[in-house]
Amino acid sequence: MCCEGVNIVLEPVSPSVSVIISAFNAAAYVGEAVSSALASRDVALEVLVIDDGSTDGTWDVLETFGDRIRKVRQANAGPYKARNLGATMARGEWLAFLDADDAWLPDKLGRQLAAADASHDLVFTDCSNFGSFERVKARQSDSTRFFEGDVFEPLLLDNFITLSSVLMRKRCFEGLGGFSEEHTGVQDWDLWLRFAAAGGLVRLVPEPLTRYRLHAGQMTNRIAARARERAAVVERALSSPRGQLVGRAVARQARANVWAIGAWIAAPTNRLTAIAWFLRAARHWPWNMGLYKGVVKCCLNRA
């Protein structure tokens, strides 16, 4: 038989997992992303690709997969609207989001399903970074601390959950209203916080089963807008019933981190902005000496 030894089941009547890929002008990468999803082992899945108004050859690449995937086109509306559309089309119990320029290892979904249980409605993995970013670390866990269970407070301080690594129960996604169509660029963090604020529990698969692509310039694009969006997400989370139970020290640190992270990103190209944001962070968290060191480094052009 031509498919002998292949463990994947494509387009079943009731797939366990619906893979949702949003693609915009991703002809160079989307084939690798789709192929990695289709190579998943020991899981019944469907692959849904939303072409978000691409003007390059993205659709042509998708056509090469024939009926192994479900694909639709929409006018350009942004990746999170595309993901929400994919979720409405999904037939699986679980949703797995994959960026068009990322990829998975074959065991990723199977390992996550094995780790999931009735109490944990979101399962994520460690990631291996790759691409053209000069300061890339081999694994995200090399520079990021992960948490499991009730993650609301640590998640306020840092979004340690990468979108392409997530497997989320569909009914939870729908119950939360899906991705917000505000807070451009940080809607994933907003959703994880709303999930945790509602009492959702998270489980980690610690192996780097997700491949996260880093691009040159990725960290410095839209610095000011991204900082404001992060600040809005933090304030929304803190204003929730769960957020109002957070201690003052955690709330201060969460607000400070928004501007401190932005400052470190801005420092190589915009020292004045970085200095202003370090000082803004210090107003929220004046005991953090690292913020003042950041100001000094910017003044000495060493950041």
Secondary structure, 3 states (H helix, E strand, C coil): CCCCCCCCEECCCCCCEEEEEEECCCCCCHHHHHHHHHCCCCCEEEEEEEEECCCCCHHHHHHCCHHHCEEEEECCCCHHHHHHHHHHHCCCCEEEEEECCCEECCCHHHHHHHHCECCEEEEEEEEEEEECCCCCCCEHHHCCCCCCECCHHHHHHCCCCCHHHCEEEHHHHHHCCCCCCCCCCCHHHHHHHHHHHCCCEEEEEEEEEEEEEECCCHHHCCHHHHHHHHHHHHHHHHHCCCHHHCCHHHHHHHHHHHHHHHHHHHCCCCHHHHHHHHHHHHHHCCCCHHHHHHHHHHHCCCC
